[in-house]
Amino acid sequence: MTPIRFFNQKRLVFFLACLATIGILFVSEVSYWQSVGSLKDLALTTSIRVNIQNLRRSHVDAEAAQRGYLLSGRKEYLKPYDLALKEIDESFKALDSHYLEKPTAKALLDQLHTRSETKLSELATTIRLHDEGRNQAAMAILLTDIGREQMVAIRALSTELLQNEIENISKNLDEILQTLLISRLGVAVLAAAGLLAFLMYLRQTSALVLQQIEVQRRVQVESDRLEVEVRQRTAQLTDLTRYLQNAREDERNRLARNLHDDLGALLTSAKLDAARIKSRLVAAAPEALELLAHLVGTLNTSIALGRRIIEDLRPSALNNLGLVSTLEILAREFTGQSGIQVHCTLEPVYLEPNAALMVYRLVQESFTNIIKYANAKQVWVTVAMVNGRVTASVRDDGVGFDTSLQRNSAYGLMGMRFRVEAEGGVLTMVSAPGEGTLIQAELPPGASPQPSHPADL
């Protein structure tokens, strides 16, 4: 082969390569822009189909909400009704804009407008009659076939519009398929080079995949270990909470006994001494009787204060009268101190002594939170056996709060939760701004019913 011929062939190959490259680029660009145009039309058609389907669904939702409101009289059924009206209006706006220059579809849409206005007018009329107290007239309209006929017409017209859009989708798909068929030539040329690059990519990624699998295995092992550790720490925290609560109650009992035995004896002795002194001062120093009377009053106040402190430390009524009577006494004292009315629904239940004391503390802490934060007018306290579980709840009609927000003053509620969980129960708290607060504990029953005079805790 002479150098001139080789040079000419080389120029030909280069020219053909350039021509093929230009052809591939041309086909690729043409196919791209044709596909983009078809996809835009397809997306628009899909959007219109969604609006038609939303229009049909919104009419069904409006009718369902209207019937729910007529049957129940509950205002919350009007919310989905109003929402459906808004969606109907939005769907019609989109459809009017789309079919503005399409006479055939525009005629169908005008009929759909008419049917929709008739149906919505019927719905609005029945709701208005119900609000005016004319329920029989509303039900008479509801039982006629007017609404059903309009809904059948709405479904038929919307189905016809959907069929029109389906035909448009089919047309757009055909255009896309035709464009893709043309672009196959360019893709075939690039496939060989792509296949080689893909083989090289597989070699590089195979090692990466193995490395990722190993990393995932290690992460899973570490995750399993952390999960086991979390369960262990949770169990330890629960045991620690139970121990601390028992220790605190034991310390309260000890302090209460000491106050009752020591302080009570001292105050009683001082009162007796004051009585003996009074009998001697009647004739000897009558001017001191007023001071002595003040001293006796102070001693009586101190004795009453000591009793209240002892009751706060250890509720003796829980030992002597049982949980139900103790909660009734606590509710009466709360009403006397705060002026908030308390409604009690208390049933004898099966509870262990520590669990009964925990329920008492739960109600006591709830009362404290109600006074501090709730601004409530009424409180409901319930203790009952539900589905084999003891349920104790405190509900108020106060200001409530958003449970999803982290509160700096939530340690009391956190303490309640840990105390309930320490006794094998579950604490549930339900609240919302302006809707009050419900605190409910579910506990496993004890081995025997809570007696009228249980053993000393």
C-alpha positions, 0 to 999 in steps of 0.5 A, spaced: 500 500 500 502 506 497 503 512 502 498 516 498 493 510 498 494 509 506 493 517 507 487 517 502 484 511 506 486 514 513 482 521 511 476 517 508 476 513 515 476 520 519 471 523 514 466 517 515 468 517 523 466 525 523 460 523 519 458 518 523 459 522 530 455 528 527 450 523 525 449 520 532 449 527 535 444 529 530 439 523 531 441 524 538 439 531 539 433 530 534 430 524 538 431 528 545 427 534 543 422 530 540 422 526 546 422 532 551 416 535 547 412 528 547 413 527 555 411 534 556 405 533 553 404 526 556 405 529 563 400 535 561 395 529 559 397 525 566 396 532 570 389 533 566 387 526 568 389 527 575 384 533 575 378 529 572 379 524 577 380 529 583 374 532 580 370 525 580 372 524 587 371 530 590 364 530 588 363 523 592 367 526 598 362 532 598 356 527 598 359 523 603 360 529 608 354 532 607 350 525 608 355 524 615 353 531 617 345 530 616 345 523 619 350 525 625 349 533 626 356 533 627 360 540 625 366 536 623 363 533 617 363 540 614 370 540 614 371 535 608 365 538 605 368 545 604 375 541 602 372 538 597 368 544 594 375 547 594 378 541 590 372 541 585 373 549 584 381 548 583 380 542 578 375 546 574 380 552 573 385 547 571 380 543 566 378 550 563 384 552 562 386 546 558 380 545 554 380 552 552 382 551 545 379 544 544 371 545 542 369 537 543 372 537 550 370 544 552 363 542 550 363 536 555 366 540 560 361 545 560 356 539 561 360 537 567 360 544 569 352 544 569 351 537 572 356 539 578 353 546 579 346 542 580 349 537 585 353 542 589 346 546 589 343 540 592 348 538 597 348 546 599 340 546 600 340 540 604 345 542 609 342 549 609 335 546 611 338 541 616 341 548 619 335 551 619 331 545 623 328 543 617 330 536 617 324 532 614 325 537 608 332 535 607 331 528 608 326 528 602 331 532 598 336 526 600 331 521 598 330 523 591 333 521 585 336 528 583 342 527 586 344 520 584 342 522 577 347 528 577 352 523 580 351 518 574 352 524 569 358 527 572 361 520 572 359 519 565 362 525 563 368 525 567 369 518 564 368 520 557 374 526 558 378 521 561 377 516 555 379 522 551 386 523 555 387 516 554 387 517 547 392 523 547 396 519 552 396 513 547 398 518 541 404 521 545 406 514 547 406 512 540 410 518 538 415 517 544 416 509 541 417 512 534 423 517 537 426 511 541 426 507 535 430 512 531 435 513 536 436 505 537 441 506 531 445 511 535 445 507 542 447 501 538 454 504 536 455 507 543 453 500 546 460 497 544 464 502 547 459 502 553 460 495 554 467 495 554 467 501 560 461 497 563 466 491 564 472 495 567 467 498 571 464 491 574 471 489 575 472 495 580 466 495 583 466 488 585 471 489 590 467 495 592 461 491 593 465 486 597 468 491 602 461 494 603 458 488 605 463 487 610 462 494 612 454 492 613 456 486 617 460 490 622 455 495 622 450 490 623 454 486 629 455 493 632 448 495 632 446 488 635 451 489 640 448 496 642 441 494 642 442 489 647 446 494 651 440 499 651 435 493 653 440 492 659 441 499 661 433 500 660 432 494 665 438 497 670 434 504 669 428 501 671 430 497 677 434 503 679 428 507 679 424 502 683 429 501 688 430 509 689 422 510 689 422 504 694 428 507 698 424 514 698 418 511 701 422 507 706 425 514 708 418 518 708 415 512 712 421 513 717 421 520 718 413 520 719 414 515 724 419 519 727 415 525 727 409 522 730 413 518 735 418 524 737 415 530 735 408 528 736 410 526 743 413 533 745 408 537 742 402 533 746 407 533 752 407 541 752 400 541 751 399 537 757 404 542 761 400 548 758 394 545 761 397 544 768 400 551 768 393 554 766 390 551 772 395 554 777 395 561 774 388 562 774 388 565 781 396 566 781 397 570 775 390 571 771 394 576 766 398 570 764 392 566 761 391 570 755 399 569 753 398 561 755 391 561 751 396 563 745 401 558 747 396 553 747 393 555 740 400 555 737 401 548 740 394 546 736 397 549 730 403 545 730 400 539 732 395 540 726 401 541 721 405 535 724 399 531 722 399 534 715 406 533 714 406 526 716 400 525 712 404 527 706 410 523 708 406 517 709 398 517 707 395 513 713 389 513 710 392 508 705 394 503 710 387 504 714 382 505 709 384 502 702 386 506 695 379 508 694 377 511 700 384 515 700 383 517 693 376 520 695 379 524 701 385 526 697 380 529 692 376 532 697 382 536 700 384 538 693 377 541 692 377 545 699 384 547 697 383 549 690 376 550 689 376 545 683 371 540 682 373 533 682 369 527 679 371 521 682 369 514 679 373 509 683 372 501 683 375 496 688 381 493 684 387 488 685 393 492 686 400 490 690 401 495 696 407 498 692 403 499 686 397 502 690 402 507 693 404 509 686 397 510 684 396 515 690 402 519 688 400 519 681 394 522 683 397 527 688 402 529 683 397 530 677 393 535 682 399 539 683 401 540 676 393 542 675 394 547 680 400 550 677 399 549 670 392 547 668 388 553 670 382 547 670 375 548 672 373 540 673 377 534 674 375 527 673 379 521 677 378 514 675 380 507 677 377 501 674 379 494 672 379 494 664 380 488 660 384 484 666 388 491 667 388 496 672 387 503 669 388 509 673 387 516 670 386 523 671 383 528 666 382 535 667 379 541 662 385 546 663 389 549 657 393 543 655 399 543 652 403 540 645 406 533 647 410 534 641 414 540 644 420 538 649 418 542 656 423 544 661 418 542 666 417 535 664 421 532 669 415 531 674 411 527 668 418 523 666 418 521 674 411 519 673 412 514 667 418 511 670 414 510 677 409 506 673 414 502 668 417 500 675 411 497 677 410 493 670 405 498 667 404 503 662 403 511 662 399 514 657 399 522 656 394 525 651 393 533 651 393 538 646 392 546 647 385 548 649 383 541 650 385 539 657 390 533 659 389 526 660 394 522 664 392 514 664 396 508 667 395 501 666 398 496 671 398 489 672 393 486 677 396 484 684 395 477 687 389 479 692 384 485 692 386 491 695 382 490 702 379 495 706 384 495 711 391 493 708 397 491 711 402 497 713 406 499 707 
